[in-house]
């Protein structure tokens, strides 16, 4: 029996777009992001004015997951950004149930904290119960729906929000999921 390889996270770069697109199309065949969408997001992920954080997970020389977060950027008054949005999280099917989704989400919440966001929002397909349960374990709460959000399938989205713990000053708060501490 071989020992499972633990995925390693690193910043997503332009050369990751092709393998990311392969995984994107395998997991989301009807409403996959385009190459241009990933290029646009990565264009805002580096430098002092960066408002995005995208990571990939690699195991055994292969891309097995990726995730991205967008921040609203600094508030007009120079204070913390109002919110961040989880743009995407994807895990290769052969890594489902391994905790990789939690690892990716933890990294996005760390990024939200670094961006000084007071809350993190996301949309999740109404039929993606696995993802909803992951987000709930991290403290996200359902706050509404977006009808027909996912096109062309016309699938509704559940809107979820995680707010800052009042004494922590970070979007991640002091939430703990499966032993993974997320502190600001």
C-alpha positions, 0 to 999 in steps of 0.5 A, a space after each residue: 500500500 502506498 502512502 497518500 501524498 499530502 497536497 501542497 498549497 502555493 500561489 496560483 500563477 498564469 502557467 496553472 491556468 491550463 491544468 486549472 481549466 481541465 479540473 474546472 471543466 471536469 467538475 463544472 462542465 455546464 458552468 465552467 469559468 473561461 480562460 479569460 475569467 482566470 486571467 482577469 482574476 490573476 491580474 489582480 492577485 499580485 503587487 501592493 494593490 492586490 485584491 485577489 488571492 488564488 491558490 492551487 493544491 498539488 499532490 504527486 506532481 498533479 493539480 488536485 485543487 484550487 481556490 480564489 478570493 476577491 476582496 473589495 479592497 481598502 475602504 474609502 476612509 482607509 479602514 478595513 475592506 468591507 467584505 471579501 467574496 469566495 470566488 471558487 473552490 474546487 477539489 479533484 473528485 479523487 481527493 473528496 473527503 480528504 479535508 482538502 476543501 477545508 485546507 483551501 477554505 482556511 487559506 482563503 479565510 487567512 487571505 480575507 484576514 490579511 485584506 482586513 475584511 469584516 465579512 466573507 460572502 459566497 454563492 453556492 449551488 443550491 444542489 451542492 450539499 457537500 460544499 454547503 456543509 463545508 461552509 457551515 462547519 466554518 461558521 458561514 450562514 445562509 442569508 438568501 438566494 440568487 435565482 438562476 445564478 448559475 448559467 446556462 443551467 439556470 440553477 439557483 445559488 444559496 448566498 452565505 456569509 461569515 462575519 467577523 467575531 466581535 473581538 477578533 478583528 478578522 473575517 476568520 474570527 476564531 472559528 475552528 474546523 476539524 482541528 484547523 485553527 483559523 485565527 487573525 
